[in-house]
Amino acid sequence: MGPAARGARRGSHAADGALTARAGAASQAARPSTGHCMHRLYNECMQQQEIVRLSAALERITRLVRAADLPGGLSSVAASALYALAVDGPVRLTALAAAEHVTQPAMTQLVQRLERDGLVERLPDPADGRAVLVTITDAGAALSAERRAARAGALAAVLDDLGPDELVALAAAVPALEHLAAAPIRTAPVAASGAASASTAPASAR
């Protein structure tokens, strides 16, 4: 094979490689990313019917857990805030309000109520003497743990009805459900009046 023929073959191989690379990039771009799936409601990642089924299932599970005999008589917001403090540790009131999607005045009222019940306390922030940290007390941690145990017991009774394959699938879905639960709520924070009414709402799953 002469030099000219070899050069032509190398050029052909290079062109083929470039075309393959472009095709791969186009295929990768066409494939929906995880973020794309999470922010698009109707696409090839999850169909509308599946989303409706998931919503209905979550609603029924929520009713099931709320029907459990959870101690403490806490509202959903109070129980959720207590759980967050038990898991994440001390936090500023503003951060706690943002995490629970309520206004700062509403969270202030809630923390005062929990403080009167001996479930939380406010301590100076070592990093800023002008700020305070909300921290859970031993009594609050014990109550939160007791509520989680009661909730788990109520759910475990239902899980006994599932088959091995369903249990494996459900366990695999736990990280995605946790991610979903931690996603920011795209609504306005609850006002102080909303938190006051929530203090007498049905007990939450937490």
Sequence and secondary structure as in RCSB ss.txt:
>XXXX:A:sequence
MGPAARGARRGSHAADGALTARAGAASQAARPSTGHCMHRLYNECMQQQEIVRLSAALERITRLVRAADLPGGLS
SVAASALYALAVDGPVRLTALAAAEHVTQPAMTQLVQRLERDGLVERLPDPADGRAVLVTITDAGAALSAERRAA
RAGALAAVLDDLGPDELVALAAAVPALEHLAAAPIRTAPVAASGAASASTAPASAR
>XXXX:A:secstr
  HHHHHHHHHHHHHHHHHHHHHHHHHHHHS  HHHHHH SSSSSS HHHHHHHHHHHHHHHHHHHTS  TT   
HHHHHHHHHHHHH  EEHHHHHHHTTB HHHHHHHHHHHHHTTSEEEEEETTEEEEEEEEE HHHHHHHHHHHHH
HHHHHHHHHTTS HHHHHHHHHHHHHHHHHHHS   S  B HHHHHHHTTS     
